[in-house]
Amino acid sequence: MATLTNEFRHTWIFAYDVRSDARRSRLANILLAWGYRIQLSVFELTLTDREFARIKVELESVVDPDTDTVSAFRQCVSCCRATVRLGQAVEPRATWWIVA
C-alpha cells in the first residue's frame, strides 16, 4: 500500500483491455490496492514516481503482451483541475495526513 513520503505525487489514469478473466481480475486488484475504479476497466491513482515504477513491474508480470493492453496516462495539475465528472461519477477522495 502507499506510504507517506515527501515525494511529489501525480494523478494517473490506468485503462486496460485484457482477454483473460483471471488476468483482468489480478490487474484490477493491483490497481484497486493503490486507487479507485472510475469505470469498469479504468482506474485513477495518485502515485509517486517510485510507486508508479513498482506498480508498472507488478502489471508487467500479469499482462500477456500478445493479447492484452494496459495504458497509463499521467495527468498534469491543470488537467486534474479541469476534470469534469457527471452522473454517478465519484469525486476522488482527498488524502490528509496529520503529523504530530
Residue frames as a rotation matrix with the C-alpha (Angstrom) as fourth column:
MET 1
0.577 0.817 0.000 0.00
0.817 -0.577 0.000 0.00
0.000 0.000 -1.000 0.00
ALA 2
0.295 -0.441 0.847 1.08
0.296 -0.801 -0.520 3.58
0.908 0.404 -0.106 -0.49
THR 3
0.127 -0.341 -0.932 3.24
0.991 -0.005 0.137 5.13
-0.051 -0.940 0.337 2.20
LEU 4
0.952 0.175 -0.253 3.73
0.204 -0.974 0.093 8.71
-0.230 -0.140 -0.963 3.35
THR 5
-0.018 -0.978 0.206 6.75
0.979 0.025 0.204 10.30
-0.205 0.205 0.957 1.64
ASN 6
0.015 -0.066 -0.998 7.99
0.091 -0.994 0.067 13.74
-0.996 -0.092 -0.009 0.72
GLU 7
-0.842 -0.351 0.410 7.91
0.392 0.124 0.912 12.82
-0.371 0.928 0.033 -2.95
PHE 8
-0.560 0.645 -0.520 5.61
-0.733 -0.678 -0.052 14.66
-0.386 0.352 0.853 -5.33
ARG 9
-0.436 0.512 0.740 2.55
0.341 0.855 -0.391 12.69
-0.833 0.082 -0.547 -6.37
HIS 10
-0.840 0.220 -0.495 0.98
-0.541 -0.400 0.740 12.59
-0.035 0.889 0.456 -9.81
THR 11
0.130 0.915 0.382 -2.53
-0.494 0.393 -0.775 11.55
-0.860 -0.088 0.503 -10.76
TRP 12
-0.891 -0.402 -0.211 -2.52
-0.405 0.493 0.770 8.64
-0.205 0.772 -0.602 -13.19
ILE 13
0.334 0.941 -0.044 -5.37
-0.835 0.274 -0.477 7.17
-0.437 0.196 0.878 -15.23
PHE 14
-0.813 -0.522 0.258 -4.95
-0.378 0.810 0.448 3.45
-0.443 0.266 -0.856 -15.98
ALA 15
0.366 0.896 -0.250 -7.09
-0.846 0.208 -0.492 1.66
-0.389 0.391 0.834 -18.56
TYR 16
-0.705 -0.640 0.306 -6.88
-0.456 0.739 0.495 -1.91
-0.544 0.209 -0.813 -19.74
ASP 17
0.473 0.706 -0.527 -8.29
-0.879 0.413 -0.236 -4.34
0.051 0.575 0.816 -22.28
VAL 18
-0.610 -0.699 0.372 -7.43
-0.759 0.650 -0.024 -7.86
-0.226 -0.297 -0.928 -21.11
ARG 19
-0.255 0.493 -0.832 -8.68
-0.638 0.560 0.528 -11.07
0.726 0.665 0.172 -22.69
SER 20
-0.453 -0.016 -0.891 -8.36
0.372 0.905 -0.206 -13.43
0.810 -0.425 -0.404 -19.69
ASP 21
0.623 0.740 0.253 -10.79
-0.013 -0.314 0.949 -13.11
0.782 -0.595 -0.186 -16.77
ALA 22
0.660 -0.419 -0.623 -8.08
0.751 0.375 0.543 -14.27
0.006 -0.827 0.563 -14.34
ARG 23
-0.456 -0.874 0.168 -5.51
0.875 -0.475 -0.093 -11.72
0.161 0.105 0.981 -15.55
ARG 24
-0.176 0.490 0.854 -8.16
0.146 -0.844 0.515 -8.99
0.973 0.216 0.077 -15.64
SER 25
0.830 0.514 -0.217 -9.06
0.235 0.032 0.972 -9.73
0.507 -0.857 -0.094 -12.03
ARG 26
0.264 -0.826 -0.498 -5.41
0.953 0.143 0.268 -9.67
-0.150 -0.546 0.825 -10.96
LEU 27
-0.581 -0.457 0.674 -4.84
0.619 -0.785 0.001 -6.33
0.528 0.418 0.739 -12.71
ALA 28
0.252 0.772 0.584 -7.93
0.026 -0.608 0.793 -4.83
0.967 -0.185 -0.173 -11.11
ASN 29
0.830 0.056 -0.555 -6.81
0.527 0.245 0.814 -5.96
0.182 -0.968 0.174 -7.66
ILE 30
-0.235 -0.965 -0.116 -3.36
0.972 -0.234 -0.026 -4.41
-0.002 -0.119 0.993 -8.13
LEU 31
-0.583 0.025 0.812 -4.88
0.305 -0.920 0.247 -1.10
0.754 0.391 0.528 -9.22
LEU 32
0.505 0.850 0.150 -7.56
0.097 -0.228 0.969 -1.12
0.857 -0.475 -0.197 -6.51
ALA 33
0.412 -0.442 -0.797 -4.84
0.909 0.263 0.324 -1.50
0.066 -0.858 0.510 -3.87
TRP 34
-0.609 -0.767 -0.201 -3.48
0.760 -0.637 0.128 1.91
-0.226 -0.074 0.971 -4.93
GLY 35
-0.947 0.300 -0.116 -6.51
-0.320 -0.909 0.267 3.86
-0.025 0.290 0.957 -6.14
TYR 36
-0.296 0.913 0.280 -10.10
-0.069 0.272 -0.960 3.52
-0.953 -0.304 -0.017 -7.15
ARG 37
-0.606 0.204 0.769 -12.17
0.756 0.446 0.478 2.39
-0.245 0.871 -0.425 -10.11
ILE 38
-0.579 0.442 -0.685 -13.83
-0.334 -0.895 -0.294 5.12
-0.743 0.059 0.666 -12.19
GLN 39
0.252 0.645 -0.722 -15.14
-0.963 0.244 -0.117 2.79
0.101 0.724 0.682 -14.91
LEU 40
0.967 0.212 0.141 -15.15
-0.231 0.963 0.138 -0.98
-0.106 -0.166 0.980 -15.33
SER 41
0.571 -0.811 0.127 -11.60
0.821 0.561 -0.106 -1.08
0.015 0.165 0.986 -16.70
VAL 42
0.086 -0.502 0.861 -10.42
0.238 -0.829 -0.507 2.46
0.968 0.248 0.048 -15.83
PHE 43
0.495 -0.040 -0.868 -8.76
0.865 0.114 0.489 3.46
0.080 -0.993 0.091 -12.56
GLU 44
0.567 -0.342 0.750 -7.47
-0.159 -0.938 -0.307 6.68
0.808 0.055 -0.586 -11.02
LEU 45
0.541 -0.505 -0.673 -4.36
0.833 0.435 0.343 6.51
0.119 -0.746 0.655 -8.84
THR 46
0.836 -0.398 0.377 -2.24
-0.406 -0.912 -0.064 9.17
0.369 -0.099 -0.924 -7.15
LEU 47
0.822 -0.561 -0.095 1.36
0.567 0.795 0.215 7.96
-0.045 -0.231 0.972 -7.06
THR 48
0.413 -0.831 -0.374 4.94
-0.476 -0.546 0.689 8.99
-0.777 -0.107 -0.621 -6.53
ASP 49
0.289 -0.396 -0.871 7.38
-0.916 0.149 -0.372 8.09
0.278 0.906 -0.320 -9.29
ARG 50
-0.762 -0.614 0.206 8.69
-0.646 0.704 -0.295 5.25
0.036 -0.358 -0.933 -7.13
GLU 51
-0.287 0.755 0.589 5.18
-0.263 0.529 -0.807 3.87
-0.921 -0.387 0.047 -6.58
PHE 52
0.598 0.485 -0.638 4.43
-0.718 -0.031 -0.696 4.10
-0.357 0.874 0.330 -10.30
ALA 53
-0.205 -0.772 -0.602 7.59
-0.897 0.394 -0.199 2.12
0.391 0.499 -0.773 -11.09
ARG 54
-0.818 -0.071 0.571 6.59
-0.413 0.765 -0.495 -0.55
-0.402 -0.640 -0.655 -8.57
ILE 55
0.160 0.962 0.220 3.06
-0.304 0.260 -0.917 -0.89
-0.939 0.080 0.334 -9.98
LYS 56
0.406 -0.067 -0.911 4.41
-0.914 -0.056 -0.403 -0.99
-0.024 0.996 -0.084 -13.55
VAL 57
-0.689 -0.702 -0.179 6.57
-0.692 0.711 -0.125 -4.00
0.215 0.038 -0.976 -12.62
GLU 58
-0.601 0.543 0.586 3.57
-0.180 0.623 -0.761 -5.71
-0.779 -0.563 -0.277 -10.98
LEU 59
0.441 0.828 -0.345 1.36
-0.513 -0.083 -0.854 -5.09
-0.736 0.554 0.388 -14.02
GLU 60
0.045 -0.519 -0.854 4.04
-0.983 0.128 -0.130 -6.29
0.176 0.845 -0.504 -16.44
SER 61
-0.861 -0.404 0.308 4.18
-0.474 0.857 -0.201 -9.59
-0.183 -0.319 -0.930 -14.55
VAL 62
-0.266 0.866 0.423 0.46
0.042 0.449 -0.893 -10.15
-0.963 -0.220 -0.156 -15.25
VAL 63
0.403 0.495 -0.770 -0.07
-0.643 -0.445 -0.623 -8.75
-0.651 0.746 0.139 -18.76
ASP 64
0.138 -0.297 0.945 0.19
0.644 0.751 0.142 -11.00
-0.752 0.589 0.295 -21.80
PRO 65
-0.362 -0.348 -0.865 1.91
-0.233 -0.864 0.446 -8.72
-0.903 0.363 0.232 -24.34
ASP 66
-0.983 -0.017 0.182 0.47
0.163 0.372 0.914 -10.74
-0.084 0.928 -0.363 -27.23
THR 67
-0.369 0.924 0.098 -3.20
0.759 0.238 0.606 -10.21
0.536 0.298 -0.790 -26.29
ASP 68
0.364 0.535 -0.762 -3.54
0.913 -0.365 0.179 -7.53
-0.183 -0.762 -0.622 -23.58
THR 69
-0.160 -0.369 0.915 -3.28
0.432 -0.860 -0.271 -3.75
0.887 0.352 0.297 -23.44
VAL 70
0.403 0.221 -0.888 -2.65
0.886 -0.336 0.319 -1.59
-0.228 -0.916 -0.331 -20.38
SER 71
-0.042 -0.371 0.928 -2.28
0.526 -0.798 -0.295 2.18
0.850 0.475 0.228 -20.75
ALA 72
0.153 0.016 -0.988 -1.28
0.933 -0.331 0.139 4.70
-0.325 -0.943 -0.066 -18.08
PHE 73
0.150 0.004 0.989 -1.82
0.584 -0.807 -0.085 8.43
0.798 0.590 -0.124 -18.59
ARG 74
-0.471 -0.358 -0.807 -0.18
0.865 -0.366 -0.343 10.91
-0.172 -0.859 0.482 -16.22
GLN 75
0.494 0.749 0.443 -2.37
0.762 -0.617 0.194 13.95
0.419 0.242 -0.875 -15.60
CYS 76
-0.641 -0.678 0.359 -0.87
0.438 -0.708 -0.554 17.40
0.630 -0.198 0.751 -15.12
VAL 77
-0.766 0.320 -0.558 -2.19
0.472 -0.310 -0.825 19.67
-0.437 -0.895 0.087 -12.36
SER 78
-0.666 0.541 -0.512 -4.19
-0.629 -0.777 -0.003 21.84
-0.400 0.321 0.859 -14.77
CYS 79
-0.590 0.463 -0.661 -5.69
-0.342 0.599 0.724 18.72
0.731 0.653 -0.195 -16.39
CYS 80
-0.674 0.317 -0.667 -6.79
0.679 0.622 -0.390 17.43
0.292 -0.716 -0.634 -12.98
ARG 81
-0.745 0.381 -0.547 -8.34
0.124 -0.726 -0.676 20.77
-0.655 -0.572 0.494 -12.08
ALA 82
-0.582 0.504 -0.639 -10.23
-0.804 -0.473 0.360 20.83
-0.121 0.723 0.680 -15.39
THR 83
-0.960 0.219 -0.175 -11.69
0.181 0.960 0.212 17.35
0.214 0.172 -0.962 -14.91
VAL 84
-0.363 0.920 0.151 -15.48
-0.920 -0.379 0.101 17.25
0.150 -0.102 0.983 -15.21
ARG 85
-0.990 0.133 -0.048 -17.42
0.140 0.966 -0.215 14.40
0.018 -0.220 -0.975 -13.61
LEU 86
-0.442 0.897 -0.033 -21.10
-0.853 -0.408 0.326 13.91
0.278 0.172 0.945 -14.41
GLY 87
0.316 0.691 -0.650 -23.80
-0.416 0.716 0.560 11.49
0.853 0.093 0.514 -13.37
GLN 88
0.988 0.132 -0.087 -22.71
0.001 0.546 0.838 8.83
0.157 -0.827 0.539 -10.91
ALA 89
0.196 -0.981 0.009 -19.02
0.326 0.057 -0.944 9.70
0.925 0.187 0.331 -11.27
VAL 90
0.805 0.023 -0.592 -17.38
0.593 -0.027 0.805 9.91
0.002 -0.999 -0.036 -7.86
GLU 91
0.695 -0.607 0.386 -15.08
-0.499 -0.793 -0.349 12.77
0.518 0.050 -0.854 -6.93
PRO 92
0.006 -0.762 -0.648 -11.70
0.306 0.618 -0.724 11.50
0.952 -0.194 0.237 -5.73
ARG 93
0.899 0.254 -0.358 -11.27
0.392 -0.102 0.914 11.36
0.196 -0.962 -0.191 -2.00
ALA 94
0.412 -0.777 0.475 -8.62
-0.543 -0.628 -0.557 13.69
0.731 -0.029 -0.682 -0.64
THR 95
0.450 -0.384 -0.806 -5.94
0.693 0.719 0.044 12.04
0.563 -0.579 0.590 1.46
TRP 96
0.529 -0.247 0.812 -4.95
-0.498 -0.865 0.062 14.01
0.687 -0.437 -0.581 4.51
TRP 97
0.123 -0.583 -0.803 -2.13
0.652 0.658 -0.378 13.18
0.748 -0.477 0.461 6.87
ILE 98
0.845 0.068 0.530 -1.81
-0.341 -0.695 0.633 14.53
0.411 -0.716 -0.564 10.39
VAL 99
0.114 -0.893 -0.435 1.75
0.478 0.434 -0.764 14.51
0.871 -0.121 0.476 11.67
ALA 100
0.957 0.253 0.140 2.27
-0.013 -0.447 0.895 15.08
0.289 -0.858 -0.424 15.36
